[in-house]
Amino acid sequence: MKTSTLRHKHLRLDQTKLDRLRSALGSRSETEAIERAIDFLLAEEEIKKLLREIKGKGRIRRVFANGKGHH
């Protein structure tokens, strides 16, 4: 497992955006909100990478009815 290196950073950020981010994520602090947003973005990038790797290697199969009562 990779160990984290914490660094103190000085950033100029839009306070309104930061407040909205904190609220959206339910974070207790600005630092927590930023860390969680970074984690979400990195996870999304990993998902995109995996989807690119499996593209064309399988088939999509309908497993649920189409909503019209047909099975």
mmCIF file of the C-alpha atoms, coordinates in Angstrom:
data_MODEL
# 
_entry.id   MODEL 
# 
loop_
_atom_site.group_PDB 
_atom_site.id 
_atom_site.type_symbol 
_atom_site.label_atom_id 
_atom_site.label_alt_id 
_atom_site.label_comp_id 
_atom_site.label_asym_id 
_atom_site.label_entity_id 
_atom_site.label_seq_id 
_atom_site.pdbx_PDB_ins_code 
_atom_site.Cartn_x 
_atom_site.Cartn_y 
_atom_site.Cartn_z 
_atom_site.occupancy 
_atom_site.B_iso_or_equiv 
_atom_site.pdbx_formal_charge 
_atom_site.auth_seq_id 
_atom_site.auth_comp_id 
_atom_site.auth_asym_id 
_atom_site.auth_atom_id 
_atom_site.pdbx_PDB_model_num 
ATOM 1  C CA . MET A 1 1  ? 0.000   0.000   0.000   1.00 0.00 ? 1  MET A CA 1 
ATOM 2  C CA . LYS A 1 2  ? 1.269   3.435   -0.914  1.00 0.00 ? 2  LYS A CA 1 
ATOM 3  C CA . THR A 1 3  ? 1.921   5.768   1.996   1.00 0.00 ? 3  THR A CA 1 
ATOM 4  C CA . SER A 1 4  ? 0.631   9.324   1.884   1.00 0.00 ? 4  SER A CA 1 
ATOM 5  C CA . THR A 1 5  ? 2.809   12.372  2.035   1.00 0.00 ? 5  THR A CA 1 
ATOM 6  C CA . LEU A 1 6  ? 1.030   15.345  3.551   1.00 0.00 ? 6  LEU A CA 1 
ATOM 7  C CA . ARG A 1 7  ? 2.179   18.784  2.531   1.00 0.00 ? 7  ARG A CA 1 
ATOM 8  C CA . HIS A 1 8  ? 1.009   22.164  3.678   1.00 0.00 ? 8  HIS A CA 1 
ATOM 9  C CA . LYS A 1 9  ? -0.335  24.117  0.688   1.00 0.00 ? 9  LYS A CA 1 
ATOM 10 C CA . HIS A 1 10 ? -1.404  27.721  0.312   1.00 0.00 ? 10 HIS A CA 1 
ATOM 11 C CA . LEU A 1 11 ? -4.196  28.026  -2.233  1.00 0.00 ? 11 LEU A CA 1 
ATOM 12 C CA . ARG A 1 12 ? -6.458  30.805  -3.405  1.00 0.00 ? 12 ARG A CA 1 
ATOM 13 C CA . LEU A 1 13 ? -9.930  29.292  -3.748  1.00 0.00 ? 13 LEU A CA 1 
ATOM 14 C CA . ASP A 1 14 ? -13.392 30.661  -4.395  1.00 0.00 ? 14 ASP A CA 1 
ATOM 15 C CA . GLN A 1 15 ? -15.005 30.627  -0.928  1.00 0.00 ? 15 GLN A CA 1 
ATOM 16 C CA . THR A 1 16 ? -18.522 30.235  -2.330  1.00 0.00 ? 16 THR A CA 1 
ATOM 17 C CA . LYS A 1 17 ? -17.488 27.129  -4.291  1.00 0.00 ? 17 LYS A CA 1 
ATOM 18 C CA . LEU A 1 18 ? -15.682 25.741  -1.266  1.00 0.00 ? 18 LEU A CA 1 
ATOM 19 C CA . ASP A 1 19 ? -18.754 26.302  0.927   1.00 0.00 ? 19 ASP A CA 1 
ATOM 20 C CA . ARG A 1 20 ? -20.963 24.585  -1.677  1.00 0.00 ? 20 ARG A CA 1 
ATOM 21 C CA . LEU A 1 21 ? -18.511 21.672  -1.899  1.00 0.00 ? 21 LEU A CA 1 
ATOM 22 C CA . ARG A 1 22 ? -18.427 21.272  1.870   1.00 0.00 ? 22 ARG A CA 1 
ATOM 23 C CA . SER A 1 23 ? -22.217 21.283  2.002   1.00 0.00 ? 23 SER A CA 1 
ATOM 24 C CA . ALA A 1 24 ? -22.608 18.865  -0.927  1.00 0.00 ? 24 ALA A CA 1 
ATOM 25 C CA . LEU A 1 25 ? -20.191 16.371  0.604   1.00 0.00 ? 25 LEU A CA 1 
ATOM 26 C CA . GLY A 1 26 ? -21.326 16.877  4.193   1.00 0.00 ? 26 GLY A CA 1 
ATOM 27 C CA . SER A 1 27 ? -17.727 17.546  5.196   1.00 0.00 ? 27 SER A CA 1 
ATOM 28 C CA . ARG A 1 28 ? -16.804 18.931  8.605   1.00 0.00 ? 28 ARG A CA 1 
ATOM 29 C CA . SER A 1 29 ? -13.916 21.000  7.296   1.00 0.00 ? 29 SER A CA 1 
ATOM 30 C CA . GLU A 1 30 ? -12.671 22.609  4.121   1.00 0.00 ? 30 GLU A CA 1 
ATOM 31 C CA . THR A 1 31 ? -9.681  20.260  4.072   1.00 0.00 ? 31 THR A CA 1 
ATOM 32 C CA . GLU A 1 32 ? -11.946 17.222  4.344   1.00 0.00 ? 32 GLU A CA 1 
ATOM 33 C CA . ALA A 1 33 ? -14.123 18.546  1.506   1.00 0.00 ? 33 ALA A CA 1 
ATOM 34 C CA . ILE A 1 34 ? -11.123 19.049  -0.766  1.00 0.00 ? 34 ILE A CA 1 
ATOM 35 C CA . GLU A 1 35 ? -9.678  15.625  0.096   1.00 0.00 ? 35 GLU A CA 1 
ATOM 36 C CA . ARG A 1 36 ? -13.010 13.914  -0.607  1.00 0.00 ? 36 ARG A CA 1 
ATOM 37 C CA . ALA A 1 37 ? -13.452 15.787  -3.900  1.00 0.00 ? 37 ALA A CA 1 
ATOM 38 C CA . ILE A 1 38 ? -9.971  14.701  -4.974  1.00 0.00 ? 38 ILE A CA 1 
ATOM 39 C CA . ASP A 1 39 ? -10.773 11.101  -3.995  1.00 0.00 ? 39 ASP A CA 1 
ATOM 40 C CA . PHE A 1 40 ? -14.005 11.199  -6.037  1.00 0.00 ? 40 PHE A CA 1 
ATOM 41 C CA . LEU A 1 41 ? -12.214 12.537  -9.089  1.00 0.00 ? 41 LEU A CA 1 
ATOM 42 C CA . LEU A 1 42 ? -9.412  9.983   -8.843  1.00 0.00 ? 42 LEU A CA 1 
ATOM 43 C CA . ALA A 1 43 ? -11.936 7.145   -8.440  1.00 0.00 ? 43 ALA A CA 1 
ATOM 44 C CA . GLU A 1 44 ? -13.845 8.391   -11.495 1.00 0.00 ? 44 GLU A CA 1 
ATOM 45 C CA . GLU A 1 45 ? -10.633 8.439   -13.524 1.00 0.00 ? 45 GLU A CA 1 
ATOM 46 C CA . GLU A 1 46 ? -9.878  4.854   -12.446 1.00 0.00 ? 46 GLU A CA 1 
ATOM 47 C CA . ILE A 1 47 ? -13.358 3.762   -13.529 1.00 0.00 ? 47 ILE A CA 1 
ATOM 48 C CA . LYS A 1 48 ? -12.915 5.468   -16.916 1.00 0.00 ? 48 LYS A CA 1 
ATOM 49 C CA . LYS A 1 49 ? -9.547  3.743   -17.332 1.00 0.00 ? 49 LYS A CA 1 
ATOM 50 C CA . LEU A 1 50 ? -11.048 0.331   -16.572 1.00 0.00 ? 50 LEU A CA 1 
ATOM 51 C CA . LEU A 1 51 ? -13.955 0.927   -18.939 1.00 0.00 ? 51 LEU A CA 1 
ATOM 52 C CA . ARG A 1 52 ? -11.509 1.828   -21.732 1.00 0.00 ? 52 ARG A CA 1 
ATOM 53 C CA . GLU A 1 53 ? -9.583  -1.393  -21.038 1.00 0.00 ? 53 GLU A CA 1 
ATOM 54 C CA . ILE A 1 54 ? -12.679 -3.608  -21.282 1.00 0.00 ? 54 ILE A CA 1 
ATOM 55 C CA . LYS A 1 55 ? -14.265 -1.788  -24.222 1.00 0.00 ? 55 LYS A CA 1 
ATOM 56 C CA . GLY A 1 56 ? -15.358 -4.299  -26.840 1.00 0.00 ? 56 GLY A CA 1 
ATOM 57 C CA . LYS A 1 57 ? -14.464 -7.336  -24.730 1.00 0.00 ? 57 LYS A CA 1 
ATOM 58 C CA . GLY A 1 58 ? -17.982 -8.355  -23.813 1.00 0.00 ? 58 GLY A CA 1 
ATOM 59 C CA . ARG A 1 59 ? -21.659 -8.109  -24.570 1.00 0.00 ? 59 ARG A CA 1 
ATOM 60 C CA . ILE A 1 60 ? -24.458 -6.252  -22.860 1.00 0.00 ? 60 ILE A CA 1 
ATOM 61 C CA . ARG A 1 61 ? -27.424 -8.474  -22.121 1.00 0.00 ? 61 ARG A CA 1 
ATOM 62 C CA . ARG A 1 62 ? -30.864 -7.306  -21.000 1.00 0.00 ? 62 ARG A CA 1 
ATOM 63 C CA . VAL A 1 63 ? -31.618 -8.821  -17.601 1.00 0.00 ? 63 VAL A CA 1 
ATOM 64 C CA . PHE A 1 64 ? -34.715 -6.808  -16.680 1.00 0.00 ? 64 PHE A CA 1 
ATOM 65 C CA . ALA A 1 65 ? -38.048 -6.358  -18.410 1.00 0.00 ? 65 ALA A CA 1 
ATOM 66 C CA . ASN A 1 66 ? -38.360 -3.238  -20.562 1.00 0.00 ? 66 ASN A CA 1 
ATOM 67 C CA . GLY A 1 67 ? -41.096 -1.789  -18.344 1.00 0.00 ? 67 GLY A CA 1 
ATOM 68 C CA . LYS A 1 68 ? -43.993 -2.850  -20.597 1.00 0.00 ? 68 LYS A CA 1 
ATOM 69 C CA . GLY A 1 69 ? -44.720 -6.068  -18.714 1.00 0.00 ? 69 GLY A CA 1 
ATOM 70 C CA . HIS A 1 70 ? -42.751 -8.270  -21.129 1.00 0.00 ? 70 HIS A CA 1 
ATOM 71 C CA . HIS A 1 71 ? -40.156 -10.682 -19.792 1.00 0.00 ? 71 HIS A CA 1 
# 
